[in-house]
Amino acid sequence: MLSDILPTGFECGVLNGKVQPGSTVAIIGAGPVGLAALLTAQFYSPAEIIMIDPDDNRLAMAKKLGATSIINNSKEQTIEKVKAFTNGKGADTVIEAVGIAATFELCQSLVAPGGIIANIGVHGKSAVLHLETLWAHNITITTRLVDTVTTPMLLKTIQSKKLDSKQLITHHFKLSDIVNAYDTFQNAARENALKVILINE
C-alpha cells in the first residue's frame, strides 16, 4: 500500500488538490488509488467527499471508507447530482483517478470557480481542455508523478492506527496459487477485487 497507492492518492490527489477543512471534494474513480485519495483526504476534514464510479461494489466500499455521497456515473446524471450536492457551485477539488479522456472532461464540468482539478490518472491519449467555458473560472489543473516523499509520514500514520490501509485488501492468495491471484486481479470487476495480496507459505 505504501509503495504506490497511498502516496499516489495523497501526493497527486490530496496535496496537489489542496483539500481544505470544510471544502467539497469529488473523486472520479473508486479503484485503489481513488480510494487511497478518499482515505487521505480525510486528514484535512473536508465537509463533503463525493465518490464517482460506474461500479456499485466499489462505490459501496467508498461509502464504508468515508465518502459522504456516491454517484454511479453509468446510471445517474453525475453533473446534475454534484451541482445539487453543492448548491450549484461544483466541487472545490476534483480528483481524476482513472486516466481516460471522458473522466478528465467530466472533471471540468464538476469543478467550482476557483477550484482545482488534480489529475492522478495516467493518460495514454489526448484529452480535450474546454477553455471556451473555463477561461474565466480561475481554475488550476495539476499533474504529478508520485515521488513518495510522504511515505515516512504515511507509515507513521498507519503504525499509529490513524489510517488502516488493510481495508483496501480484498483477496489473499498463497504464493502457490499465483495463477488464480493474477486471474482475480485481471478480472477485478467480476471478482470485486481491489488489492490482491500474495502470502508466502
MIPATI-683396 format. One record per residue: z, x, y of N, C-alpha, C in turn. Coordinates in steps of 0.05 Angstrom, whole numbers. Example, Ala and Ser with C-alpha at 12.3 -4.5 7.8 and 13.67 -1.06 7.14 Angstrom:
residues 2
+--------+--------+--------+--------+--------+--------+--------+--------+--------+
!    nzz !    nxx !    nyy !   cazz !   caxx !   cayy !    czz !    cxx !    cyy !
+--------+--------+--------+--------+--------+--------+--------+--------+--------+
!    156 !    264 !   -114 !    156 !    246 !    -90 !    156 !    264 !    -66 !
!    142 !    257 !    -45 !    143 !    273 !    -21 !    157 !    258 !      1 !
+--------+--------+--------+--------+--------+--------+--------+--------+--------+
This chain:
residues 201
+--------+--------+--------+--------+--------+--------+--------+--------+--------+
!    nzz !    nxx !    nyy !   cazz !   caxx !   cayy !    czz !    cxx !    cyy !
+--------+--------+--------+--------+--------+--------+--------+--------+--------+
!      0 !     17 !    -24 !      0 !      0 !      0 !      0 !     17 !     25 !
!     14 !     40 !     24 !     16 !     57 !     48 !     -7 !     76 !     50 !
!    -22 !     80 !     29 !    -45 !     98 !     32 !    -68 !     86 !     47 !
!    -69 !     60 !     49 !    -92 !     47 !     62 !    -86 !     21 !     76 !
!    -79 !      0 !     61 !    -80 !    -26 !     73 !    -60 !    -31 !     95 !
!    -35 !    -22 !     92 !    -15 !    -27 !    113 !    -21 !    -12 !    138 !
!    -26 !     15 !    137 !    -33 !     28 !    162 !    -59 !     18 !    175 !
!    -78 !     10 !    158 !   -104 !     -1 !    169 !    -99 !    -27 !    184 !
!    -85 !    -46 !    171 !    -79 !    -71 !    185 !    -63 !    -67 !    210 !
!    -43 !    -49 !    208 !    -25 !    -44 !    231 !    -39 !    -29 !    253 !
!    -51 !     -7 !    247 !    -63 !     10 !    268 !    -88 !     -3 !    280 !
!   -107 !    -10 !    263 !   -132 !    -20 !    273 !   -131 !    -49 !    283 !
!   -112 !    -64 !    272 !   -110 !    -92 !    279 !    -88 !    -97 !    300 !
!    -63 !    -92 !    291 !    -40 !   -100 !    308 !    -37 !    -82 !    332 !
!    -38 !    -56 !    328 !    -34 !    -38 !    351 !    -58 !    -39 !    370 !
!    -83 !    -37 !    359 !   -106 !    -40 !    376 !   -108 !    -67 !    390 !
!    -98 !    -87 !    376 !    -99 !   -114 !    387 !    -77 !   -120 !    406 !
!    -58 !   -101 !    410 !    -36 !   -104 !    429 !    -21 !   -130 !    426 !
!    -14 !   -136 !    401 !      2 !   -160 !    395 !     28 !   -159 !    410 !
!     35 !   -181 !    424 !     59 !   -182 !    441 !     77 !   -205 !    434 !
!    103 !   -203 !    441 !    121 !   -226 !    437 !    110 !   -251 !    451 !
!    110 !   -273 !    437 !    102 !   -298 !    449 !     72 !   -302 !    449 !
!     56 !   -283 !    440 !     27 !   -286 !    441 !     16 !   -302 !    417 !
!     -9 !   -308 !    418 !    -23 !   -321 !    396 !    -42 !   -302 !    383 !
!    -40 !   -299 !    357 !    -57 !   -281 !    342 !    -74 !   -297 !    321 !
!   -100 !   -292 !    320 !   -117 !   -304 !    299 !   -127 !   -280 !    283 !
!   -124 !   -283 !    256 !   -134 !   -262 !    238 !   -155 !   -274 !    220 !
!   -179 !   -263 !    221 !   -201 !   -273 !    205 !   -204 !   -255 !    181 !
!   -198 !   -266 !    157 !   -199 !   -251 !    133 !   -171 !   -247 !    121 !
!   -165 !   -262 !     99 !   -139 !   -261 !     86 !   -139 !   -244 !     61 !
!   -155 !   -223 !     61 !   -154 !   -203 !     40 !   -130 !   -185 !     44 !
!   -127 !   -164 !     28 !   -104 !   -147 !     31 !   -100 !   -135 !     59 !
!   -122 !   -126 !     72 !   -119 !   -114 !     98 !   -112 !   -136 !    119 !
!   -124 !   -159 !    118 !   -117 !   -180 !    136 !    -88 !   -189 !    132 !
!    -79 !   -190 !    107 !    -51 !   -198 !    102 !    -32 !   -176 !    111 !
!    -41 !   -151 !    109 !    -25 !   -128 !    120 !    -22 !   -131 !    150 !
!    -43 !   -139 !    164 !    -42 !   -144 !    192 !    -23 !   -167 !    198 !
!    -23 !   -188 !    182 !     -5 !   -210 !    185 !     24 !   -201 !    182 !
!     30 !   -185 !    162 !     58 !   -176 !    158 !     67 !   -159 !    181 !
!     50 !   -140 !    190 !     59 !   -122 !    211 !     58 !   -133 !    239 !
!     41 !   -154 !    243 !     41 !   -167 !    269 !     68 !   -180 !    275 !
!     83 !   -187 !    254 !    109 !   -199 !    258 !    130 !   -180 !    269 !
!    124 !   -154 !    269 !    142 !   -135 !    282 !    145 !   -142 !    312 !
!    124 !   -154 !    324 !    124 !   -159 !    352 !    129 !   -188 !    360 !
!    137 !   -205 !    342 !    145 !   -232 !    347 !    125 !   -249 !    363 !
!     99 !   -250 !    353 !     81 !   -269 !    366 !     90 !   -297 !    361 !
!     83 !   -315 !    379 !     91 !   -343 !    376 !     76 !   -357 !    354 !
!     51 !   -349 !    351 !     33 !   -362 !    331 !     15 !   -341 !    318 !
!     13 !   -343 !    291 !     -6 !   -327 !    276 !    -23 !   -346 !    260 !
!    -49 !   -347 !    267 !    -67 !   -365 !    253 !    -84 !   -349 !    234 !
!    -84 !   -356 !    209 !    -99 !   -341 !    188 !   -124 !   -358 !    181 !
!   -147 !   -345 !    180 !   -172 !   -359 !    176 !   -186 !   -345 !    152 !
!   -194 !   -362 !    132 !   -207 !   -351 !    108 !   -219 !   -375 !     93 !
!   -240 !   -370 !     76 !   -251 !   -392 !     60 !   -238 !   -396 !     33 !
!   -217 !   -380 !     27 !   -204 !   -381 !      1 !   -177 !   -394 !      3 !
!   -173 !   -418 !     -9 !   -148 !   -432 !     -6 !   -124 !   -417 !    -18 !
!   -129 !   -402 !    -40 !   -107 !   -387 !    -52 !    -97 !   -365 !    -33 !
!   -116 !   -351 !    -20 !   -108 !   -331 !     -1 !    -94 !   -343 !     24 !
!   -103 !   -366 !     32 !    -90 !   -379 !     54 !    -62 !   -388 !     47 !
!    -57 !   -397 !     22 !    -30 !   -404 !     13 !    -12 !   -379 !     14 !
!    -23 !   -356 !      5 !     -8 !   -331 !      7 !     -2 !   -324 !     36 !
!    -21 !   -328 !     53 !    -17 !   -322 !     82 !      6 !   -339 !     93 !
!      7 !   -364 !     85 !     28 !   -382 !     95 !     55 !   -372 !     85 !
!     56 !   -364 !     59 !     80 !   -353 !     48 !     90 !   -328 !     62 !
!     71 !   -312 !     72 !     77 !   -286 !     85 !     82 !   -289 !    115 !
!     80 !   -313 !    125 !     88 !   -317 !    153 !     68 !   -328 !    172 !
!     44 !   -335 !    163 !     25 !   -348 !    181 !     36 !   -375 !    190 !
!     34 !   -381 !    215 !     44 !   -407 !    225 !     23 !   -429 !    221 !
!     -2 !   -421 !    220 !    -24 !   -441 !    215 !    -45 !   -427 !    198 !
!    -58 !   -443 !    182 !    -81 !   -433 !    165 !   -105 !   -451 !    169 !
!   -128 !   -438 !    168 !   -154 !   -453 !    171 !   -173 !   -444 !    149 !
!   -184 !   -462 !    134 !   -205 !   -456 !    115 !   -231 !   -459 !    129 !
!   -244 !   -436 !    137 !   -268 !   -438 !    154 !   -293 !   -447 !    138 !
!   -290 !   -451 !    112 !   -313 !   -463 !     97 !   -311 !   -493 !     97 !
!   -289 !   -504 !    105 !   -285 !   -533 !    104 !   -277 !   -546 !    131 !
!   -267 !   -529 !    149 !   -256 !   -540 !    174 !   -271 !   -529 !    198 !
!   -269 !   -543 !    220 !   -281 !   -535 !    245 !   -263 !   -514 !    258 !
!   -268 !   -489 !    253 !   -249 !   -468 !    260 !   -245 !   -465 !    290 !
!   -267 !   -465 !    305 !   -264 !   -461 !    334 !   -248 !   -484 !    346 !
!   -254 !   -509 !    338 !   -240 !   -532 !    349 !   -211 !   -531 !    342 !
!   -204 !   -523 !    317 !   -176 !   -522 !    309 !   -161 !   -501 !    324 !
!   -172 !   -477 !    328 !   -159 !   -456 !    343 !   -155 !   -465 !    372 !
!   -175 !   -477 !    383 !   -172 !   -487 !    411 !   -149 !   -508 !    412 !
!   -148 !   -526 !    392 !   -126 !   -546 !    392 !    -99 !   -533 !    389 !
!    -97 !   -512 !    372 !    -71 !   -498 !    369 !    -62 !   -484 !    395 !
!    -82 !   -477 !    412 !    -76 !   -460 !    435 !    -80 !   -475 !    462 !
!    -80 !   -501 !    461 !    -84 !   -518 !    485 !   -110 !   -510 !    499 !
!   -131 !   -505 !    483 !   -157 !   -500 !    495 !   -162 !   -471 !    503 !
!   -142 !   -454 !    502 !   -144 !   -427 !    513 !   -158 !   -407 !    494 !
!   -152 !   -408 !    469 !   -161 !   -388 !    450 !   -138 !   -369 !    443 !
!   -143 !   -350 !    426 !   -122 !   -331 !    417 !   -122 !   -306 !    435 !
!    -98 !   -297 !    440 !    -95 !   -273 !    457 !   -105 !   -248 !    442 !
!   -101 !   -247 !    416 !   -111 !   -226 !    399 !   -126 !   -238 !    376 !
!   -150 !   -229 !    371 !   -165 !   -238 !    347 !   -171 !   -213 !    331 !
!   -163 !   -213 !    306 !   -166 !   -190 !    288 !   -188 !   -197 !    268 !
!   -209 !   -181 !    267 !   -231 !   -184 !    248 !   -227 !   -166 !    225 !
!   -221 !   -178 !    201 !   -214 !   -162 !    177 !   -233 !   -167 !    154 !
!   -259 !   -172 !    161 !   -278 !   -178 !    140 !   -301 !   -158 !    140 !
!   -314 !   -155 !    163 !   -336 !   -136 !    166 !   -364 !   -147 !    162 !
!   -368 !   -172 !    170 !   -395 !   -184 !    170 !   -400 !   -195 !    197 !
!   -426 !   -199 !    203 !   -434 !   -208 !    230 !   -423 !   -235 !    237 !
!   -422 !   -253 !    217 !   -412 !   -280 !    222 !   -383 !   -281 !    232 !
!   -366 !   -264 !    220 !   -338 !   -264 !    228 !   -334 !   -250 !    255 !
!   -350 !   -230 !    261 !   -349 !   -217 !    287 !   -357 !   -237 !    309 !
!   -378 !   -253 !    303 !   -386 !   -273 !    323 !   -365 !   -295 !    326 !
!   -352 !   -302 !    304 !   -330 !   -322 !    305 !   -308 !   -312 !    323 !
!   -301 !   -286 !    321 !   -281 !   -274 !    338 !   -287 !   -280 !    368 !
!   -312 !   -277 !    375 !   -320 !   -280 !    403 !   -316 !   -309 !    413 !
!   -317 !   -328 !    394 !   -313 !   -356 !    402 !   -283 !   -363 !    402 !
!   -266 !   -346 !    391 !   -238 !   -353 !    388 !   -220 !   -339 !    409 !
!   -230 !   -317 !    420 !   -213 !   -300 !    438 !   -210 !   -314 !    465 !
!   -186 !   -313 !    475 !   -179 !   -324 !    501 !   -189 !   -306 !    524 !
!   -194 !   -317 !    547 !   -200 !   -299 !    570 !   -177 !   -279 !    574 !
!   -185 !   -254 !    578 !   -165 !   -232 !    580 !   -155 !   -222 !    553 !
!   -166 !   -233 !    531 !   -156 !   -226 !    505 !   -169 !   -201 !    493 !
!   -162 !   -195 !    468 !   -171 !   -172 !    454 !   -183 !   -180 !    427 !
!   -206 !   -169 !    420 !   -217 !   -170 !    393 !   -213 !   -143 !    381 !
!   -196 !   -142 !    360 !   -191 !   -117 !    345 !   -207 !   -118 !    320 !
!   -228 !   -102 !    318 !   -245 !   -101 !    295 !   -235 !    -81 !    274 !
!   -227 !    -92 !    251 !   -219 !    -75 !    228 !   -242 !    -72 !    209 !
!   -257 !    -94 !    204 !   -277 !    -94 !    183 !   -298 !    -72 !    186 !
!   -308 !    -63 !    163 !   -329 !    -42 !    162 !   -355 !    -57 !    162 !
!   -371 !    -54 !    183 !   -396 !    -69 !    186 !   -419 !    -51 !    177 !
!   -434 !    -61 !    157 !   -457 !    -47 !    147 !   -483 !    -56 !    161 !
!   -482 !    -77 !    176 !   -505 !    -88 !    190 !   -497 !    -94 !    219 !
!   -517 !    -96 !    236 !   -512 !   -102 !    264 !   -501 !   -130 !    268 !
!   -486 !   -134 !    289 !   -475 !   -160 !    296 !   -480 !   -166 !    325 !
!   -484 !   -191 !    332 !   -491 !   -199 !    359 !   -466 !   -199 !    377 !
!   -469 !   -188 !    400 !   -448 !   -189 !    421 !   -457 !   -209 !    442 !
!   -443 !   -230 !    446 !   -451 !   -252 !    464 !   -442 !   -247 !    492 !
!   -454 !   -227 !    505 !   -447 !   -221 !    533 !   -454 !   -244 !    552 !
!   -473 !   -260 !    544 !   -480 !   -283 !    561 !   -457 !   -302 !    566 !
!   -438 !   -303 !    547 !   -415 !   -320 !    550 !   -389 !   -305 !    556 !
!   -389 !   -279 !    548 !   -364 !   -264 !    551 !   -362 !   -246 !    575 !
!   -384 !   -242 !    590 !   -384 !   -222 !    611 !   -363 !   -226 !    632 !
!   -355 !   -251 !    637 !   -335 !   -256 !    658 !   -307 !   -262 !    647 !
!   -303 !   -258 !    621 !   -278 !   -266 !    609 !   -257 !   -243 !    607 !
!   -265 !   -219 !    616 !   -246 !   -197 !    617 !   -234 !   -190 !    590 !
!   -251 !   -191 !    569 !   -240 !   -185 !    542 !   -244 !   -155 !    535 !
!   -229 !   -147 !    516 !   -230 !   -120 !    505 !   -238 !   -121 !    476 !
!   -256 !   -104 !    467 !   -263 !   -101 !    439 !   -256 !    -73 !    430 !
!   -240 !    -72 !    409 !   -232 !    -45 !    399 !   -242 !    -41 !    371 !
!   -247 !    -16 !    364 !   -253 !     -7 !    337 !   -237 !     18 !    332 !
!   -233 !     24 !    306 !   -216 !     47 !    299 !   -219 !     52 !    270 !
!   -219 !     77 !    263 !   -217 !     86 !    235 !   -188 !     94 !    231 !
!   -175 !     83 !    211 !   -147 !     88 !    206 !   -142 !    118 !    203 !
!   -121 !    128 !    216 !   -114 !    156 !    213 !    -86 !    159 !    201 !
!    -73 !    138 !    194 !    -47 !    136 !    180 !    -25 !    150 !    196 !
!    -28 !    151 !    222 !     -6 !    163 !    239 !     19 !    147 !    237 !
!     17 !    121 !    229 !     41 !    104 !    228 !     54 !    103 !    200 !
!     43 !    118 !    181 !     53 !    117 !    154 !     83 !    124 !    152 !
!     93 !    145 !    165 !    122 !    151 !    163 !    139 !    127 !    173 !
!    131 !    114 !    195 !    146 !     91 !    205 !    145 !     68 !    185 !
!    121 !     63 !    174 !    118 !     41 !    155 !    135 !     47 !    130 !
!    135 !     72 !    121 !    151 !     79 !     97 !    181 !     73 !    102 !
!    191 !     81 !    125 !    219 !     75 !    132 !    224 !     45 !    133 !
!    205 !     30 !    143 !    208 !      1 !    145 !    210 !    -11 !    117 !
!    193 !     -1 !     99 !    194 !    -11 !     71 !    220 !     -2 !     58 !
!    228 !     22 !     62 !    253 !     32 !     49 !    278 !     16 !     59 !
!    277 !      8 !     84 !    300 !     -8 !     95 !    298 !    -37 !     88 !
!    277 !    -45 !     73 !    273 !    -72 !     64 !    267 !    -92 !     87 !
!    257 !    -81 !    109 !    248 !    -98 !    131 !    219 !   -107 !    126 !
!    206 !    -94 !    108 !    178 !   -101 !    101 !    175 !    -98 !     71 !
!    165 !   -120 !     58 !    163 !   -120 !     29 !    133 !   -118 !     22 !
!    123 !    -94 !     17 !     95 !    -90 !     10 !     88 !   -100 !    -18 !
!    108 !   -104 !    -35 !    103 !   -113 !    -62 !     92 !   -141 !    -63 !
!     95 !   -156 !    -41 !     85 !   -183 !    -40 !     54 !   -184 !    -42 !
!     41 !   -162 !    -36 !     12 !   -161 !    -37 !      1 !   -155 !    -65 !
!     19 !   -148 !    -84 !     10 !   -142 !   -111 !     10 !   -168 !   -127 !
!    -13 !   -175 !   -139 !    -15 !   -199 !   -154 !    -19 !   -194 !   -184 !
!    -28 !   -170 !   -192 !    -33 !   -165 !   -220 !    -24 !   -137 !   -228 !
!    -12 !   -134 !   -252 !     -4 !   -108 !   -263 !    -18 !   -105 !   -290 !
!    -29 !    -81 !   -294 !    -41 !    -74 !   -320 !    -32 !    -47 !   -329 !
!    -30 !    -44 !   -356 !    -25 !    -18 !   -367 !    -50 !     -1 !   -364 !
!    -46 !     25 !   -363 !    -69 !     43 !   -360 !    -89 !     40 !   -382 !
!    -80 !     33 !   -406 !    -97 !     29 !   -429 !   -115 !      4 !   -426 !
!   -107 !    -13 !   -407 !   -122 !    -38 !   -403 !   -138 !    -37 !   -377 !
!   -148 !    -13 !   -370 !   -161 !     -8 !   -345 !   -187 !    -24 !   -342 !
!   -201 !    -29 !   -364 !   -226 !    -44 !   -362 !   -220 !    -72 !   -352 !
!   -200 !    -85 !   -363 !   -193 !   -112 !   -353 !   -182 !   -111 !   -324 !
!   -169 !    -90 !   -317 !   -159 !    -87 !   -290 !   -183 !    -86 !   -270 !
!   -203 !    -70 !   -277 !   -226 !    -69 !   -260 !   -242 !    -95 !   -259 !
!   -243 !   -110 !   -281 !   -255 !   -136 !   -282 !   -241 !   -155 !   -264 !
!   -215 !   -155 !   -264 !   -199 !   -172 !   -247 !   -203 !   -165 !   -218 !
!   -203 !   -139 !   -211 !   -208 !   -130 !   -184 !   -236 !   -138 !   -174 !
!   -256 !   -135 !   -192 !   -283 !   -142 !   -185 !   -287 !   -172 !   -181 !
!   -272 !   -188 !   -194 !   -274 !   -217 !   -192 !   -248 !   -228 !   -179 !
!   -242 !   -217 !   -156 !   -216 !   -224 !   -143 !   -214 !   -253 !   -137 !
!   -235 !   -266 !   -127 !   -234 !   -294 !   -120 !   -228 !   -311 !   -145 !
!   -242 !   -305 !   -167 !   -238 !   -320 !   -191 !   -210 !   -316 !   -203 !
!   -200 !   -292 !   -200 !   -174 !   -285 !   -212 !   -151 !   -289 !   -193 !
!   -156 !   -298 !   -169 !   -135 !   -300 !   -148 !   -121 !   -273 !   -144 !
!   -136 !   -252 !   -143 !   -125 !   -225 !   -141 !   -125 !   -215 !   -113 !
!   -103 !   -200 !   -106 !   -102 !   -185 !    -81 !   -103 !   -155 !    -88 !
!    -79 !   -144 !    -95 !    -78 !   -116 !   -103 !    -72 !   -115 !   -133 !
!    -87 !    -99 !   -147 !    -84 !    -95 !   -176 !    -72 !    -68 !   -181 !
!    -49 !    -67 !   -195 !    -35 !    -42 !   -199 !    -37 !    -34 !   -229 !
!    -42 !     -8 !   -233 !    -42 !      4 !   -259 !    -15 !     18 !   -264 !
!     -4 !     13 !   -288 !     22 !     25 !   -295 !     18 !     44 !   -318 !
!     28 !     69 !   -314 !     27 !     89 !   -335 !     47 !     81 !   -357 !
!     37 !     80 !   -382 !     54 !     71 !   -404 !     74 !     92 !   -411 !
+--------+--------+--------+--------+--------+--------+--------+--------+--------+
